[in-house]
Amino acid sequence: MKPKPLILLFCLILSFFPFLTSARDVLQPNSLTCEYASNPLGITSQTPKLSWFIASSLRNTQQAAWQVLVADNLTDLSKNIGNIWNSKKINSNQSIQVPYKGRHLLSAKTYYWKVKIWDNHGNISSWSKTAMWRMGLLNSGDWLGAKWIAYEELPAAERIVPAIHLRGDFAPQNDILPLFRRDFSIKRKLKNATAFISGLGHFDLSINGSKVGDHILDAGWTQYDKHALYVTFDITDQLKKGDNTIGVILGNGFYFIPRDDRYRKLTGAYGFPKLICRVLLEYSDGSTENIISDEQWKTSPSPITTTSIYGGEDYNATLEQNNWDKPGFDDSKWRKAVIVTGSPVLNSQTAEPVRLFETFTPVKISSPKPGIWVYDMGQNASAIPAIETNGKKGAVVRITPAELLNPDGTVNQSASGVPHYYDYTLKGEGNEKWQPRFTYYGFRYLQVEGAVPEKEENPNNLPVLTSLKSLHLRNAAENIGSFNSSNELFNKTFKLIDWAIKSNMVSVFTDCPHREKLGWLEEAHLMGGSVQYNYNVASLCRKIIRDMMAAQTADGLIPDIAPEYTHFDGGFRDSPEWGSSGVILPWYVYKWYGDKDALEESYPMMQKYIAYLGTKATNHMLDHGLGDWFDIGPNSPGEAQLTPKKFTATAIYYYDIEIISKVAALLGKTEDSRKYSDLALAVKNAFNTTFFNKETKQYSTGSQTAYAMAAYMNLVEPEYKEAIIANLVKEIKGRKNSLTADDIGYRYVLKVLDDAGRSDVIYDMNSKSDVPGYGWQLEHGATALTESWQAYGFVSNNHFMLGHLMEWLYSGLGGIKASADAIAYNKLEIKPEQVGNITHARASYKTPYGNIVSDWNKTENNFELKVEVPVNSKATIYIPASENTKIYEGEMLIKNNKEVVFKGIKKGFALLEIGSGNYVFKAAD
């Protein structure tokens, strides 16, 4: 049979235009997200923001147009029918934060969507894979009469809100940690099942005896007298036709802190544990059914006999009620749930949950004293112990965690909250497994009493511990960055900082994972630049912003901690360097992620805080707070020693005003912007009149923090900027490259030096181990960043407030930084710093547009830089070069490469402009 002429013609066309064979091979949208999450549950915005990455086989690709389809069923979407929204073709390069503009969205409804794009080369993609989102409950009526229920209610007179710092003068009190169950039957074919549930302080949900999801410490911490979070779960696959059972177990968290002999930072009581729940059953025939929390639920005490967010947890396995959360269980001896009051507002938990990650096993087991065994897990981390043991019924195994050891080899909790421990009472039925549910601690070591490790002598017939592990927990924010270099000290420093970040990232950024567990706010904006390189914290930052909004007082104060569980005194409640997170963090979230909603939502909070600071100012100067906390001075660390509090407070006040002026302009509030610009100028003039000596070019005391904050915040007039930076360098060199700036000042020291091209000074400061700093901490055995540069044992040894060098490892050594006018890293500068003895560094970072890679190697005569830039982004590349340097991209001289724009030689660098794609640059003299 001879081929037909039309077929031959088609084959001939394909041979000349291979891109027609598959649009997906050339251009394709992927990794679709809604409100920062892939296929999220519990969305409550009527205009959720949609985003997607773009894969392209061509360089210099920009999206030229897009089309989104949204449907409430897969059948329509598969036919390319968007019955909820068809955007039609929109000529725009916007691929992040695209607002949904379709029909009104309904509570608890599932929506499916996909996107198609066009590019600047004339290519059209195929439709993306289908993504979805499920709505949360949009108003209080959507709970359909669900009630807050509890085992018992705490009398109103016994509530302690706000909490008292430390122990106070209160009688001891524990509470019952209850189980709840509800039987129900499914008689028709089930299409979807969704649970909306809040349990205060924490909860675990089970269906038919199996835990729902892999979250722990749900729901996230909030200021419960103002609002609480609920969590949305898809439970379709865990239900079956016929009889089913919902089970819930509650813990205390910050909602109720037991008053006993254990450690507690705070004494507080919002109430006894309680829950509210709605389960929506959607059947294939279109009908629905709802199961809500009410007095028909049954409740009973759980085997958890005590749990404290500060003091630990006890579990008595002899109190277990087998199959309590399965159908057929006899609950006739259980009581009916009590109807109680709960938080006045319920919001959907949209930040990533807390999950378990790394598992550590012992690297060493020792017995410092008879009957005491100490397990060294090798890593200081936020974690819980997990045990496997066997022994007699009623025997008790005690596990005590700690960061450090005493000289005699026993565990030392003196700086991390003492005592915190876990008691497990055996039921005596073979190998028993247990781990705490509702608390955690920061530790490296686990001390065991009342049990003996397997294969050890056991003359007293104690329980045998067959396994003991450390389970690291943290917020499940995606790890989106990586760094390594030829300098092993910097690689170890990166890990040191990363472990402190991971250990202090739960539903807030904590200061430490043991002693306080509070959301100290200076870390959010000062360490945010480091954290956002390594983790996608967009949704967590939005949660922290809402925590600050809830914590703000009627007169505008944003306290140092949010949620504000207790009212501290003095600078520990009102320090501008802390409260300014309410202004700075929303701005950073906009700059990092292009999230304009964060600015819209935060603007009233910003205004109130600026007005509040204005009432505290005298002649535009502030003079209160904690200052550069823990700086290295002549005295023991604490409040600022080397830089006046008036200096740091007023500098951050000016920075706040500059930011809100920009925000006002961006939001179209022209008069506000002008007003704030005028105020900023007045503050700047007062600041410089007070602190700047034009003759010596010295700011205030001439500390590292003083020079750096004045320069970074543009309080320095341009004509003095170079002299100020020179004085900063002189001050550092005069101390033999040792640092003094701390919690507030150190980030600005690094940023100013990096921006000024003085990464050589940063290298000199941080490449040594003989003075306090990162190397010193590592030399003294730290495995997570410590609270003090000196690695003191009398303060926390897992603190992330000093981890600012991570930002420089990405932006300086790695060379990845956003241009000054960039939004969400759409404009990049790739300028790796070759300093010291470093011959190689590689950094990668997944921006909202896609992956950036900077990978460089240096030899005596050559420099090579491999770069990856995502679609919809552009980059300026800095290659060390002179006029005689030959620069290649691949095998082609750049002057012959039409895909690279040569912009000339400037200050020892060749400047090249590129678009998206993968490139390999080589330079040789």
N, C-alpha and C positions, 0 to 999 in steps of 0.2 A: 504494500500500500504506500503510495507516494504522499509525503507531507504536503499539507495545503499551503498555498502561498502566504496566507495571513499568519499562520503559525511561524513560518520561516522569518517573516518580517518582524514579528514580535520578539523572536529569539535574537535577531540581529540588533534590535533596539536595546534589549537587555545587556548585550555584550558591550555596547558603547556607553550605557547609562546604568551601571551596576547599582547605584543608589536607589533605583526604582524597585529593586528586588525585595527590599525590606526596609520600611521606614524605621522600624525598631532598631536596626543596626546603625543608623545614622543619628537619629534624634529620638529620645524617649523620656517622658516624665516618669519618675519613680519615687519611692519613699514618701508617699503622701501622708500628711499629718493634718490633724484638726486641733487647734489650740495646743500646739506643740506635741501632741501625742498621736501614736499610730492606733487607729481604731478605738478611740477613747469611749469610756462610759461616763455618764454623769455630766454632760455638757449643759450649761445653763444660760449661755449667751444666745440672744436672738440673732446675732450676727457673728457666729463663730468664724475665726480666721483660719483659712486653708493655705497650706504651703506644700511645695513639692521640690524635689531635686530634679536636675536635668542631666541626662547622659547624652553626650555627643561625641562622635568620632572625629569631628572637625575642630580645628583651633579657632580662637576668636569668635566664639559663638555667643550670641545674645538671643534671648527669647524675644520674638517680635509680636506675638499675640497668643492668646489662650482662650479656651472654652471649657467651662465646667458644666457638667450635668449632675443634678441631684434628684434622686427618686426615693419614694418610700417603699419600693419593692424592687427585687432583683430582676424580675421579668421585664419591667419597663426599661430598666437601665441597660439590660442586655440587648434591647432593641434600640438603644441610643435615644430613649425618651426620658427627658428630665421632667417628670410631672410635678416636681416641687420647685425646681429651678433649672432653667436653661439659659445660661448667661449669654448665649450666642458668641460669636467671635469678638473678642475684645482686643483691640490693638494696644498692647502694653507689654513691657518687659517684667512686670510684677509677678514674681513666683513665690513670694513669701507674704504672709499677713494679708491674704486676699479675702476681703469680707464677703461672707455669704449675703446674698440680696434676693433670696427667693421668698416663697410663701411663709406665713407665720409658722414657727416650729412648735410642736406639741410636746408636752411633758411625757417622758418615758418612751417616746417614739424613736424608732431606729431609722436612720437615713443612710442611703448608699450614694457614693459619688465617684466620679472619675474625671479625668482632665485630658485634653488634647492640646498640643502647642504647635506653634510655627516659629521658625528661627530666621535670623538675618541672612542666611544663605539660601532661603527659598524652600527649605525642607519643611515637611509636615509630619508630625509624629502620628503613630497609631494611638488609639485610646489607651490610657494607663490601665493597670490592674485596678479592680474595684476596691475601694476603701469604704469605711463606714464610721458613723458615730451614733451613739445613743444618748438621748437627752436625759437629763436628770429631772428633778421635781422643781418646777419653776415658781411655785408659790406655796404658801402653807396649806391651802386647800387641797393640793395634790397629794397630801399624806392621807386623805380620805378618812379622817377621823382616827388615825393611829395615835395611840397614847404612849406617853412615857411610862414605863413600868419598872418596878424594882422589887427586891425581896423585902425591903423595909425602907422607910423614909427617915432621913435625918431631921430632927426637929429644927425649925427655922432659927431658934435661939442658939443652937449649937453650931451654926455655920460660922466659918472663920474666913471671911473674904473682905479685903485682901488678906493673904497669908501673912503670918508673923515671921520675921527673919529669925532663924534658928529655932530654939525650942519653946520659948515663952514659958508662961506659968499655967500649964493646963494639965488636967488629970489624964492619965493614960486612957487610950481608946483605940480599939481595933474594930474592924467591920467584917461582915460576912461577904465573902466573894461568891456570888450566886451562879447557879446553872439555871437556864430557862429552856423550856421545850414547848413545842406546839405541833400536834399531829394534824395532818390534813390528807385528803384523798384526791387523786387525779383520775377522772373517769373518761376523758376525751383525749384525742391526739394533741400533744403539746407542740406548739411552734416555738415560743420563746418564754423564758422565765427570768425575771430580773428582781434582785433584792436590793432595796434601799435601806440602809441600816446605820444607825449611830449608837455606839455604846460608850458610856462615860464612866471612868476615864478611858479604858481600852476594852476591846472585845475580840473574841474569836467566834466566827460563825461556822457552823457545820450543817451539812445536809445528809441525812441518812448515815450518820456516823463518820463522815469524811469532811475534813476541813475544807472550807471554801477559799480558793486562792492561796497565795503564798505570802501574803502580807503578814507583818508582825507590828505590834504597837499601833494598830488602827484604833481610833481615828487620830489624825494629827493633833498636836497640842494647840489649844486656843484659849482665849480669855473667856471662860465658860459662862460667866454671868452676862456676857454680851452676845456670844455666838458659839456654835459648835459645828463640827463637820460630820457629814454622813458619807458613807462609801457605797458605791454602786457595783454590784457583782452580777455577772451573767451566770445563772445556776441551771441553765437548761439541761446540760449534760448530766447533772447530778440527780435529777428527778426521774421518776419512773411512773408508769401507769399503776394505779392502785395506791397503797398507803405510803406516806412519806412523813418525815419528821424534820422540823427545824430545831437546831440546838444552838444556844449561845452561852458562852461563859464570859464573865466580866472581871476586869481588873481595875485597880485604882488610878494608876498614872498620877497626874497632878490634880485629879478631881477630889481625891481624899488621900491625905497623907497620914498613915497610922502613927499614933503617939505611943511609942514603946521605948525600949532601951537601945534600939538601933539608931544609926546615924540618920539625921534629917537636916537638910539645909533650911527648909521652911516648915512651918506648922500651918497647915491650911485645910479647909474642908468646904467645898462647894456643896457637897451632899454625898450620900452613899451611891454606889454604882447603880446605873440605870440604863435602859435602852429604849429606842423607838425603832420600829421596823415596818416596812410595807413590802410585801412580795407580790409582784404582778405576774399572773399567769395568762399568757396569750395562746389561745387554742387555734388549731388549723382551720376551724370553721368560722373564725372571725370573732368569736365570743371571748370575753375576758373574765377573770376572777381575781380577787384580791384577798390576801391574808394580812391582817394588820395586828400590831401589838395591842393587846387589851387585857382585861382581867381574866380572860379565858386561858391565857398562858399559865403554865405551871412552873414553879420555881423551888429550888432546894439549895442548901449550901454545897459548895464544890470542895474537892480535896485540897484546894489552895487555902491554907489556913491563915496566911498573911502574905501580902505583897505590897512593897513600897518602892516608888520610883527612886528613892534614895537609899533604902536600907536593905533591900534584898527580897527574897521570896522563900516561903516554906510550903512543902507539899507533903501531905500524908496519904500515901497510896492505900492505906487500910480503909480510907473513907471513899474510895472509888465506887461508883455505881455503874456496873458494866452495862453497856448498850443504852445508856440514858438518852442518847440522841438518835436512837433508831426506832422504827415502828415496832409496836408490840410491847414496849417497856411499860411496866406497871408503875404509874406515877400516882397511885391513890394516896400515898403518904406525903406527897408533895403539896405545898400550899398554893393557892391562887396568887398570881402576881398582884402587887399593890399599884394602883394608879398614883403617879406622883407628878410633880412639875419638873421641867427640864430647862435647857437653855432657850432663850426667847427666839432665837433665829437659828435656822439650820442652813448651812451652805454646803455645796458639793465639794468633796475632796478631789481637787484636780491636780495637785502636785503629785509627784511620784511617791509611792508608798515606801515604807521601810521594809527591807527584805534581808535575808541571810545571804552572805557571800562566801568569803574564804573560810576554810576549815583548817585549824591548826592542831597538830598533834605534838606531844611533848618532845622536846629536844634533850631534856634531862629530867631525871627524877631523883630527888634526894630526901634524906630523912634527918633533918637537923636536930630533932629531939625525939625521944621515944613516943610513939603514937602519932607523930606528925609527919606527913609526906608533902613535899613541895614539888609541883610540876612546873617546869619552865617551858612555856609555849613558844618562846623565841621571838614573839612580836607583841608589842604593846598596842592594843586595839580596843575599840568599843565592841563588846562581845558578851555572850552568855556561855556558861559551861554546859556541856552535854555529857551525861554520865551513863554508863552501863554497869550494873552491879547485881550481885546476888547475895542473899543472906537471910537471916531470921526475920520473921515478921516482927515489926515494931522497932527494929534497930534503926538508928538515925545516923546518916552520913552528913557531915557538915563540910561545905566548900566555901573557902574565903578567898576572894580574888584580890590582887594588888598589883600595882605598877612596879614596886621596888621591894627589895629585901632588907631586913635588918642585918646588922653585923653577924648575928647568930644563925642566919640562913632562913629564919621565919619571915612571913610576909609582913610588909610595912604599909599600912593604910593611913599613916599620920597626915599626909597631905592630900588625900583623895576621898576622905569621908570614912570615919571609923565609928562603929563597926558596920560593915555591909557583908552579908553572908547568905548562904542558901542551905536550908536543912531539908533533907529528903528522908522520909520515914518509909521503910520498906514494907511491902505487903507479904513478902516471903514466898513468892511464886516464880521461881526460876530466874532467868536473866531479865532484869527490869531496866527500862530506859526512861530517862527523864531529862528535861531541860526547862528552865524558867520561861514563862510566857509573857509577863507583863513588866519586866524591869531589865536592866542591864548595867554594865559597869565598864570602866576602862581598866584593862589589866594585861599583864604579861604572865603573871604567876598565879597558880591556883594551889591553895593549901588545903589538904584533905585531913580530916580527923574523923574517927569512928569507922574507918575502913582501911583495908590493906591492899596495895597493888597486887595484881595477879602475879603468882610465882614467888611472892615474898613470904617469909615466915609469918605465921598467923596463930600464935599460941593462945590468943583469947577468943578465937573463932569469930572474929569480926566479919562484917560483910566484905566480900572481895570485889575490888574495883577492876572490872575487866576492860574498861575503856573510859578515858577522860579526854574530851576535846574542847577547844575554844572555837565558838562560832561567831565570826565577825558579822555585825549588822550595821547597815547604813541606809540612807536614802538611796533609792534605786535610780537616781539620775544617771543617764547613759554616759559612759566613759568615752569622750570624744577627742581626746588629745593624747599625744605621746611625745617623749623626749629622751634622747640619749646622746652621749658625746664621748670623745676620747678621754675626757677628764673623769676619772672614777669618783673623785670627791663630789663633783657636781651631780653625777648620777645617783650617788648615795643621798645627797642632799635632796634631790627631787623626790626620792622615795620617802625620806624622812618627813618632808612637808606633806606629801600625798597621804601618808598614813594619818597624819593629824587632821587633814581635811576630811578624809573618809570617816574618821572616828567622831567627828563633830558635825556631821551632816545627817540630821534625822528629819523631823518635820520643821525644824528651825536650824539655824547655825548656832550650835552651842559653843561655849567657851571651852568646856571640858566634858568628858563623857562619864564623870563620876561625882565629883564634889558638888557641882552646881547644876549642870544640865540646863542652863538658862540661855535665852536668846539675846546675848549681849550684842548690841546693834552696830558698834563700830566695825566689827569684823565683816559685816555684810558689804559695806562699801570699800573698806580698805583691803580686804582679802578677796573681794569679788573678782577683781581683775585676774588674779591667779586661778581661782576656782573655775571661772567660765572658760578658760582655756582647756581645762581637763575634764569638765563635766557639763552636761547640758542642764543648767539650773534655771532655765527660764521660768518654768512653772513653780519651782520652789521660791524663786525671788518674788513672783506675783503673790504667793501665799504670805511671804514675810512682809510685803508692802501692806497687805490687808491686816496683818497682825499689828502693824504700826498704826494703821487707821483706827483699829479698835482700841488700841492703848492710848491714843492721844487724848489728853484731858480737855475739859471744857475751855480752859484758858489758852490752849494751843501747845502745851508742853508735849513733846514726844519723849517718853522716859528712856532710860538707858537700856532697858530690856523690854522685849515684846515676844510673846504675851507677858503682860505685867502682872505676874502672880503675887508679887509683894511690892510694897512701896519702900524702897531703900531711902537712905538719908543723903542729903548734900549732893556732892558730885556723882555719887553712885545712882542717883535718880535723874539728875539734871546736869548733864555734861554735853555741851554743844557738839563735841567731836563724835558723840554717840548718837544723839537725837537727830543729827544732820543726815543720817541714813534716810530719813523720811523725804529729803529733797534729792540727795545724791543717787540713791539706789534706783528710783524710777527713771532718772535720766540715763544712768548706765544701762538699764534694761532696754531702753529705747535705742541707745547707741549699739549695744551688743546684738539685739534681736529685732530691731525695727518695730518695737511694740509701742505704737502710739497710744493704744488703749491704757497702758500703764500710766502715761502722763495725764490723760483725761481723768482717769480715776483718782489719781494722786494729787491733782492740782489744788483742790480745796485744803487737803492736809498740808501741802507745802505752804500755802498762803497763811494758814493759821500758825504754822511754826515760825515763819519769818516774822510775823507780827508779834508772836510771843518773845522771840529773841530781841525784837526792838524794845519791848518793855523792860528787858533786863539790861539793856545797853545804857551806858553813860557816855555822852558825846560820841556815840556810834561805836563804842568799845565795850566788849564783853570781858568779864573778869571772874569767871566761875567755871567749875568743872574739875576734871581729873587731869587734864593736860596730857603730856606724852607719857602715858602710864608705863611704868617699869623701865624707864630709861636708865642707862648706866651712869650713875653719879657717885658722889662720895658716901652716900648712905645706903641702907638696905632698900631694895626696890619697892616701889609703890607709886604714889602720886609723883608728878613731874618734878625733876630736880634741876635739870640744866636749862630748861626753856620755860619762861613764865607762862602760867595758864592764860593770862590775858592775851598773850601772843597767839597761841594755838586756837583759843576760842574765837578770837576776832578774825583770824585768817580763815577759819572754816565758815564763819558767818558770811564773810565776803564771798567765798566760793559758792555758798548756798544762794546768795542773791544773784550772782552772775548766772547760775544755772536756771533759777526761776524766771529770770528775764528772758533767757533763750526759750524756755518752755512756753512762756506766755506768747512770745512771737510766733512760735510754731503752732500754737492753738488758736491763733488769730486774735489774741487779746492785746491789741496794739497799745492801748493806754496803760495797761498793767505793765507791759514790757518797758515802756518809757519810765514809768514810776520806779521800777526796780533798778533800772540802769542809773537813774539819778541817785538812788540810795546807795548803790554799789560804789559810785564815785566818792560819795561822802565818807563811806567807811574806809575806802582805800586811802583817801587823803589823811584821815585821822590816824590810820594805822601807820603810815609812813612818817607822819609828823612825830608820832610817839616812839617808833622803834628803829628808824633808819638813820644812820650816821653817814651823810654824804661824803665826809672827808675820808673816813676809813673804809667806806662801803660795807659796813658791818650792820647786820640786823640783830637787834636785841643783845643777847649774851654771846652771839657768835657761835651758837651750837649748830650741830649738823641739822637738827630739826628746824631751827629758825631759818637758816639759809634755804633749805629745801622747800619748806612750805611757802615762803615768800616767792620763790622762783616758780614753783609749779602752779601756783594759783594766780600768777600774773599780777601780784601786788608790786613787783619790781617794775619800775619804769624801764622801757626798752634800752635806754642808753646805759643802764647800770647792770643789765642782765649778765653780760660776760664777766664783769668783775665779781658779781655775787657767786657765780659758779666757780670762778677761780678761788674765791675765799672758802667755798665749801670743800673744794679739793685740798686746799692748804690745811684746813682744819683736820681733815681725815688723815692726810699724810703726816701731820704733826703728831698724830697719835699712833704712828707706825701702822697705818691702815686698819686700825681697829675702829669699831663702831660704838656709838653711844645712843643714837636714836632708837626708838622702840616702837611700841604699839601704834602710835599715831604718826610719828615722823618717818619711820624707816621706809615705808613705801614711797614717800615723796623723795627721799634721798636717791633711791634707785631710779625712779622715773626721771628726775632732773638730770642725773648723770647719763642715763641711757639716751635721753633726747638730745643731750649736748654732745654726744659722740664720745663720752668718757667711760665707756664700758671697761676700759683698762683699769680704772679705779675700782669699779665694782668687782672685777676679777681679783684685784689685789686684796680687797677687803674680805672676800669670801672663799679664798683658796688656801686658807691656813687653818690650823687646828690648835695653835698655841695661845690664842686669845678668845674670849667669849664670842660665840657665833655658832654657825651650823657645824663647822668642822670640830669645834670644841665639844659640842653636844654628842656628835658621833664618836669622838675619841673617848668620851666618858660613858659610852654604852647605850645611848639613846637609840630607840628604834622608831620613835615618833617624836615630832617636834615638841620641845618643852616650853613651859610658860616663861622661863627666864633664859636670856642668852647664856647665862652661866651654868645652866642645867642643874640648878639647885634642887636638892632632894626635899626641901620643905615647901615646895609649891608643885603645881601640876606638872606631870611629865608626859602629858598628851594634850597639847594646846595648839590651836592653829593661828593665833593672832600674829605670829612673827614670820609667817610663811611667804612673805612678799617676793622673795627671790624667785619663786616659781614663775611669776609673771615675766621676769627678765630672762629666765632660761628659754621661754618661748619667744619673746619679742626681741631680745638682744642676741643671745647665742644662736637660737633657732632662726631669728630674723623675721618672724611673722608678726606684723602689727598692722592695725587698721590705719588708713590715712586719716588726717585730721577731720576731713569732711565726710568720712565714710559713715554709712548706716548699715549695720548688720554685716560689716566686712565686705561690702560690695566694691570697695576700693582698698587696695592693699599696698603695703610697702614690704618688700622682701629684702632685708638688709642685715644679713648675719654678721655678727661682730667677731673678727678673728683676734682674740686676745690671749695673752699668756702663752702657755705651751699647748693650747688646744688646736688640734689638726682636723677635727671632724665633729660635726653636730648634725643631728636630724630632728626636726620637729614636724609634727602633723597636727592639724586642727580641723575639725568638721564645723564649718561655719553654717549659718542658716541656708547658705546657697550650695554647700557641698564641701568637699575635702580640699584643704590646702596642705601642701608638703614643701618644706625647704630642707634640702639635704646637701650639705657641702663638705668638701674635702680639700685640704691644702697640703701641698708639698713645698719644697724649697723654691721651685720655679713656676709652679702651676697652681691654679685654683679652678675647682669644678663645682658647679651648683646645679642640682636637679630640682626642678620646680613643677608643682602641679597647681593649677588655678581652676576653680569651678566655673561652670557656665554662669553667665550673668555677672561675672566679676572681672575686674581689671587689676593689673598690678604694675607697680614700678619696681624694677629690679636694680639693685646696687651691686656692681661687680668691682672689686678693687682693681684699679687700672691707672696707668699713666697714658700720655699721648702715644707712646710707642707700643702699648700692649695690643696684642692681637686677640680678639674675642670671637669665639665661634659659638654658634648654636647648632648642636649636632656636628656635622662635618662642614658647615657652611659659615663663612665669615658673616657677621651680623650686618655688615654694610650691603651684602647681597641678599639678605633674608627679608622678604616683604612682610613676613608675619611678626617681625620684631622692629620696633621703632627706636632708633638710637637718638638719645636726647643730649648727648655730649658728655664731657668729663667735668666733674665738679667735686672739689675737695677730696681727690684721690679715688673717686668712684666713677665708673661709667654708668650712666643712667639709661635703662632700657624700659620701654613700655610694651606690655604684652596683654593679650586677652586670655581667654580660657584655653586649657590644654596642658600637655606635658612637654617640658623643655629640658634640655641639657646644655648648660652654658659652660664654656671652658675659656680660661684666660691664661696667656703665657707671654712673657716679655721676650 
